[in-house]
Amino acid sequence: MKIILATSNQGKIKELKKLMPHDEVIAFSDIIEPFEIIEDGDTFAKNAVIKVKAVNAKLKDVMDEDYIVISDDSGISIEALNFEPNIFSARYAGIDASDVDNLNKVIENLKAKNLKESNAFYTCAIAVMFKDEVYTVHGWMYGDVICEQRGSNGFGYDPMFIPNGFEKTLNEQNVVLSRK
């Protein structure tokens, strides 16, 4: 059975393929033409469901075998920044912002408050759709955001997030943590 990811985020695709090496994991854009999905939900879970339903609706026209669609919406919430960027994590520095742009905006906003770090947490909501049934689950990872970027093993806010119980950022870790 194909596991189809409702994302174009290459970091997420790479991580899920690594976590599921015995399954056929493919991005939806490998099957159908990529299209814009408006994520206008007010929670991570609502946005994950929006994505999984949109991709599933398009796949119904081209798939003749059983498949599972998986989507997620995830982001970071930083206590000192009134829990921003939250659901706006991917576009915190603007609609076409890069990961580096978003990191720099967090650093700039923390420094404006004379802070070098803050408590923070990642949230991830995953939506799974199989035969028109949608299932969701949430997960959280708590830690601290720091005002510098370290390491090269991850993506997004990983270079500046240190999980509780660790001394290194997610980018510096040698193992994949159960975050996404």
C-alpha positions in Angstrom: 0.0 0.0 0.0 1.3 3.5 -0.8 1.7 6.0 1.9 1.3 9.4 0.3 2.6 12.5 2.1 0.5 15.7 1.7 3.5 18.0 1.9 6.1 19.5 -0.4 8.5 20.1 2.5 11.6 18.1 1.5 12.8 18.0 5.1 9.6 16.3 6.3 9.6 13.9 3.3 13.2 12.9 4.0 12.5 12.3 7.7 9.4 10.2 7.1 11.1 8.1 4.5 13.9 7.5 7.0 11.4 6.5 9.7 9.5 4.2 7.4 12.2 2.4 5.3 10.1 -0.7 4.6 7.1 1.3 3.2 6.5 3.0 -0.1 6.5 6.6 1.0 6.0 9.2 -1.7 5.1 12.9 -1.9 1.7 13.7 -3.4 3.5 15.8 -6.0 5.1 12.6 -7.4 1.6 11.5 -8.5 -0.4 14.6 -9.2 0.4 18.2 -10.1 1.3 20.2 -7.1 -1.4 22.7 -6.1 -1.9 25.4 -3.5 -3.7 24.3 -0.3 -5.0 27.2 1.7 -4.2 26.5 5.4 -6.8 28.7 7.0 -7.5 26.7 10.1 -6.9 28.2 13.5 -5.2 25.2 15.0 -2.5 22.8 13.9 -5.0 19.9 13.7 -7.4 21.9 11.5 -4.7 22.7 9.1 -3.5 19.1 9.0 -7.0 17.9 8.2 -7.4 20.6 5.5 -4.3 19.3 3.8 -5.1 15.6 4.0 -8.6 16.1 2.6 -7.5 18.3 -0.2 -4.8 15.9 -1.4 -7.1 12.9 -1.0 -9.8 14.6 -3.1 -7.3 15.0 -6.0 -5.9 11.5 -5.6 -9.3 9.8 -5.9 -9.3 10.6 -9.6 -6.0 9.0 -10.4 -5.5 6.2 -7.8 -6.9 2.7 -8.5 -5.4 1.0 -5.4 -5.7 1.5 -1.7 -3.5 4.2 -0.2 -3.1 6.2 2.9 -2.6 10.0 2.9 -0.7 11.6 5.8 -0.4 15.3 6.5 0.9 17.3 9.3 0.9 20.8 10.6 3.6 21.7 13.0 5.4 24.7 14.4 7.0 26.2 17.4 5.6 28.4 20.1 7.9 30.6 22.1 6.9 31.8 25.5 8.7 35.1 25.5 7.1 36.0 22.2 3.6 35.4 23.4 3.7 31.9 22.0 4.4 33.1 18.5 4.9 32.0 15.7 2.5 29.0 16.5 0.5 28.1 13.4 2.4 30.8 11.4 5.8 29.1 12.0 6.4 28.5 8.2 5.6 32.0 7.3 6.6 33.9 10.4 8.9 36.3 8.5 6.5 36.5 5.6 4.7 34.4 3.0 7.7 33.4 1.0 10.1 33.4 4.0 12.9 30.8 4.1 13.8 28.8 7.2 16.7 31.2 7.7 14.4 34.2 7.4 12.1 32.8 10.1 15.1 31.9 12.4 16.5 35.4 12.0 13.1 37.0 12.9 12.9 34.9 16.1 16.4 35.9 17.0 15.7 39.6 16.3 12.5 39.5 18.4 14.2 37.8 21.3 17.1 40.2 21.2 14.7 43.1 21.2 13.5 41.8 24.6 17.2 41.5 25.7 16.8 37.7 25.9 19.3 35.0 24.8 16.8 32.2 25.2 13.2 31.3 26.0 11.1 28.4 27.0 9.4 27.0 23.8 7.6 23.9 22.5 7.0 22.3 19.2 3.5 21.1 18.4 2.8 18.6 15.7 -0.7 17.5 14.5 -0.8 14.6 12.1 -3.9 13.7 10.1 -4.2 10.3 8.4 -6.9 9.6 5.8 -7.8 6.1 4.7 -11.0 5.3 2.7 -12.5 8.7 3.6 -12.0 8.4 7.3 -9.7 11.0 9.0 -7.8 10.3 12.2 -5.7 12.9 14.0 -3.1 12.9 16.8 -1.0 15.6 18.5 2.4 15.6 19.9 4.5 18.1 21.8 8.2 18.6 22.5 9.3 21.0 25.2 12.6 22.8 25.5 14.3 26.1 24.9 14.9 28.4 21.9 18.4 30.0 21.8 19.5 33.1 19.9 22.0 31.3 17.7 21.8 28.7 15.0 23.8 25.5 15.6 24.2 22.2 13.7 23.2 21.0 10.2 21.1 17.8 10.6 17.6 19.2 10.5 15.4 22.0 9.1 13.0 24.7 10.2 13.6 25.9 13.8 15.8 22.8 14.6 19.1 24.9 14.6 17.9 26.9 17.6 15.8 24.5 19.6 17.2 22.5 22.5 14.8 19.8 23.8 14.5 19.4 27.6 17.1 17.0 28.9 19.5 17.7 26.1 22.4 20.1 25.7 22.5 20.3 21.9 20.0 21.7 19.3 18.0 19.3 17.2 20.3 20.1 14.3 23.2 18.9 16.4 21.6 15.7 17.5 22.9 12.5 15.9 19.5 10.7 16.2 16.1 11.5 14.9 13.9 12.5 17.8 10.1 11.7 17.8 9.0 15.2 16.9 7.2 15.2 13.6 
